[in-house]
Structure formats: C-alpha cells, structure tokens
Amino acid sequence: MDSLLQLATDPTAWAALATLVVMEVVLGIDNLIFISIITNRLPGGQQSRARRIGIGLALILRLALLGTVAWIVHLTEPVFEVFGKGFSWRDLILIAGGLFLLWKATKEIHHSVDPNPEEKPGNQAAVTFASAIGQILILDLVFSIDSIITAVGMTEHVPIMVIAVIAAVTVMLIAADPLSRFIAANPTVVMLALGFLIMIGMTLLAEGFGAHVPKGYIYTAMAFSAGVEGLNMLARRRRKAKSQAGA
C-alpha cells in the first residue's frame, strides 16, 4: 500500500502512466481492426458478443502476462541461432503472428473480391463463431506479448502497467461496435483495413527477423491512407447528393 501511495505522488509515475496508456491504445488499433473484420463475418446477433469476448480475452491475457513479467522478459533471450542470427521465443511468436495475419488478410481479401455463393450461413454459423473466437485469441496472444514487452521497457512498476492495460482495453471496448459498423457500412474501408493488416503482418515478420520498423512510420502511413479514403468517401457522398438533386 505504501508503494502505491508513493507512486500516486510521483510525477514521473504519472508521466509513465500517460505514455503507456497512449501506447497501449495505439497498439490496440491493430487488434481492434482484426477483431472488427473477423466479427463482421458473423450473423448480426453474434457480432457484438464475439467482439466483447475477443476484447475480454485480450484483457485477461494481458493481465495474466503481467503476472509473469519476469518470465516475459526472458522471452527476448536467444534460444537458437540460424546462420549466426539468434532467435528468441518473442521472435518466433512475432513471426508466427505475422504469417497468420498475412494468411488471414489475404483470405479475407479473396472472400471480399470473390465470395463463395455456395456458402450456407445456417450450417456454418456456430463453427464460424468458434473459429472467430479462436483466431481472435491467437492474435490477442501475439499482440499482448509484444505490448507487455514494450511496457516493461518503459516502466518497472506493474501497477502502472495494469492501469494502462485496463484503460486501453476499455477504450477498445467502447470503440469496437462503432468501428465495426463503420467498416461494414463502407466496403472500400474493408479493403483498406485488410491492407493495414497485411502491413502489420509484414511488420511483425520484420521484427521477428530482427529488422526494427519504427511504429511511427506504420501508423503515419495508416493515418495518411485513412485520410485519403475519408476524402474519397466525402467526394462520393457529394456526387450522390448532386445526382439525387438533379433527378
């Protein structure tokens, strides 16, 4: 309790908390985009529940991993070498997560461009729900480990990490349904979001092989693309309004 009171009166602790909250929210964007795309494939009555379960799993995973911080830190130590390049468990997890994201994003792009007319939603709903939760859990694990390792590098105080994780996941929970509705209502945004997932997957692969990619570059590119798409959406609405007025 005394240590918590000391943290509460320490300005550097508050600065670390603010930084970590922002970082966790930004890192959560990747996870949230994936969850939105996956759950939008489910029947309408299951989408919101799947999103809540997915985000709840993210919270549970991150809090559980925070309880094993000492073990998480050791995941960055090399366990074997290939051609003189050492690979840690963290590297292997990032590589596996990157490959999974590339596979899933490519599959979703194929489904968006060439949907299978023979699919029977009634026969596939339950399996799809379980599959969606399983896929969300896999990516939750990858993003959670990367997030916790980054947090450990910024502060040594576990209570600060816990508060930052809870705050970030709360923001994700609030933003999940509006973001999913926005993506579902704008087909071009779906393709843009899938492009983001491919870029994130390649970034995870690069990080796994030891090539550090500054996150600022990635999120700047995503923000620029989203801005361009926003202008395109505004232009389409104006053309539609003009055509309706002319009619």
N, C-alpha and C positions, 0 to 999 in steps of 0.2 A: 504493500500500500504506500509506504514511504517513497519507493522508487517511482510509483505512478504520480504521486504529488510532485516529485522533483521534475518529472517530465512535463507535467502540466504548467510548471512555472519556468520552463526552459525555452527561450525564444528560438534556439536552434532546433529544438524538437518540433515546434510548430511549423517552422520553415520546412523541415524534412517531411512532416505530415502533408503539408500543402503540395509539395513537389511530388510525393508518392501518389497522392490522390489523382493529380493531373496525369501522371504517368500511367497509372492503372486504368483510368478512364480511356486514355488514348489507345493503350494496348488492348483494351476490351472491345474496341471498334472492330478489329479483325474477327474476334469471336462472335460478336453480335451480327455481323454481316452473314457469317456462315450459318448461324442459328436461324436467321430470318429466311434465308434461301431454302434451307432444308425444311423448315416447318411450313413454309408456304406451299409445299407439295402435298401436305396432308389435307384431309377433309376439313372444312371450315370449323366444325365443332371441336376438333382436336388440336388446332394450331396454337391457340393461346396456352392450353395446358402443356403442350410439348415445350413451348418457349419457357414457361415458368419452371418446368422440370429441368430443362437444359441449363438455365441460368442458376437454378438452385444447386445443381451438381457442380457448377463452376465454383460457387461459394464454398460448398463442402470440401471440394478438392483443395482449394487454396488454403482454407483454414487448417485442413489436415496436414498439408505440406508445411505450413508454418510451424506446426508442432514438431517437425523433423528437420528444422533448419540446419542443424549440424550435419545431418546426412545429406541434405540437398547440396550443401557447399561442396561436398566431396564428389558430387556428380561431374564437376568440371575437371577432375583429375584424369589424365590419360589412362586408359586400361589396355590399349594395344596400339601398335604402330603399323602403318601401311606405307611403304616407300618413304620412310622417315617422317611421316606425318602422324602425330599422335591423335587418337580419337577417344573422347570421354563418353560416358553414358549420356551426358547432355547433348553432345554432338549427334549421337545415334538417334536420340529421341527427336531432335530437330530435323534430321534427315528423313526419318520415318514420317514425321508430321508434314514435312514439305512434299514428299511424294504422295501422301494421302490427299493433301489439298489439291495438288496438280491433277491427280486422277479424278477426284470428285468434281472439281470445277470443269474439267474437260467433259466429263459425263453429263453434267448439268447443261453445259452449252449445247451438246449434241441433242439432249432432250428438248431444249428450247427451240432449236432450229428445226429438228425433225422428230417431233413427238410420235410415239408409237400408238397408232389408232386402235390397236388390238388390246391395249391395257384395259383391265376390268377393275375399276376403283373399288367396287364392292368386295371383290375377292382379295384385294391387296391392302386394304386399309389397316388391318391390325398388324400385318407384317411390316408395313411401311412405318407405322408409328414406332414399333420396337426398333426397326432399323435406324430411324431418325434419331432416337434417343441414344443408340449405340454409337452412331457417328459423332453426335454432339459430345458424348463422353470422351471419345478418343481425342478430339480437338481441344476439349477442355483441359485434358491432362497435359497436352503439349504446351498450350498457352499458359497454363498455370505454373508449370515448372520454369518456363522461361521468365515469367513475371516474377516469381519468387526469387530466382537467382539475381535478377536485376535489382529487386528491392533490397536483398541482402547486401548488395554492393553500395547501396545508398545510405543505409542506416543499420545499426546493430540492435535496435530496440524492437523487439517483437510486438509489443502493444501498438506501436505506431504502424507497423505493417498490417496488423489485424484491422485497425480502424480504417486504414486506406483501402484495404480489400473490401470491407463491408460497404464503404461509401461508393466505391467504383461499381460493385455488383448491384447496389441499389439504383444507381444511375442506369445501368444496363437494363434492369427490370422495368424501370419507368419508360425507357426509350424503345423497348423491344416491340411492343404492339404497334405504335405509330410508325416505326421504321419498316416493319413487315408490311403494313398496309400500304405505305408509300411505294415500296418495291413492287408489291403485287399490282398496284394501280398503274405503274409505268413500266411497260415491258422493256424499254430501252435501258432503264435503270438496272434491270435484272442482269442484262448483258454486261453493263459497266461494273456491277458488283462482282460478277463472276471473273471479269478481268482483274479486279482488285485481288480476288482470291488466288488467281494464278501468280500475280506479282508477289503476294505474301508467301505463297508456296516456294517460289524461287528464292525469296529472301531467306526463308528457313533453311533451304538446301545450302545456300551460300554460307550462312552462319555455321551450319553443321560441318562444312568442309574448311572452316577457318577463315573465310573471307568476310570480314566485318562490313556490313552495309549500314551506314547511319540511318536510323529510323526517320530522321527529319526529311531526308530525301524521299523516302517512300510516302510519307503522309503528305508532303508538299505536292507530289505527283498526283496522289489521290484527290487532294483538295482542288487542284487545278482541273482535273478531269471532271470532278463533280460540278465545278463552276461552269465549265463549258456545257455540260449536259443540262444544267439549270437554264442557261441562255437558250439552248435548243428547245427545251420544254416551253419557255416563255414565248419563243417565236412561233411554235406550233399552236399554242393557245390563241395568239393574236390572229394567225391566219384562219383558224377555225372560227373565231368570232367574226372576222370580216366576211367569210363565206356565208355564215348564217345570217348576218345583217343584209348581205346582198341578195340572199334568197327571199 
